[in-house]
């Protein structure tokens, strides 16, 4: 599971690459078993050359020292780190690897901003990356990049369609499969089914209350109109 900070770095890096005019996708498997890069960007230069950049996101010292393979196969390669972590590991970063520092926006500044910010923070270049020749076959890398883009598009389409993709029978079977994990007599506050029923009941009560309020308002309006119609008759009698 990605931590909140990792997601913030990922979101900010995506916006950073987008503003640089790059195509970008996360978690791309490399050709020749070169591992999986956290973020890969593709940018076409003015001379029709392609520039590939690899980004590895790290949020803790343990994460930085992980045995997972670093897929620095691009023309330019970067670590994306919080400021504090960079200060702790700066001496361990190879000369040719660049560093982008993440800083979160101030919450009050975000709330006061006239525009909706597209990222939770911003990146600054703490160390420039040095150019290197691409470490894998470019055609294969392009193929892996396109496959990862398709994965993200497919994921987005599935999210957009939501539960419409599934029949009632499939949904029922899925709920039954989750029944053991979804119900715990010792933790009633965390029971999936109790939460579902409670929310349905709350929605029904809210809907009924809104309808009752609307009908009461309509009744009061009719009552007022009736009183206004009866008022002249009372004055004539007096």
PyMOL commands that set and color helices and strands:
alter all, ss='L'
color gray80, all
select helices_A, chain A and resi 4-19+31-33+61-64+83-92+107-112+138-165+168-177+179-182+188-190+192-237
alter helices_A, ss='H'
color red, helices_A
select strands_A, chain A and resi 23-29+36-44+50-58+76-82+98-104+121-127
alter strands_A, ss='S'
color yellow, strands_A
deselect
rebuild
show_as cartoon
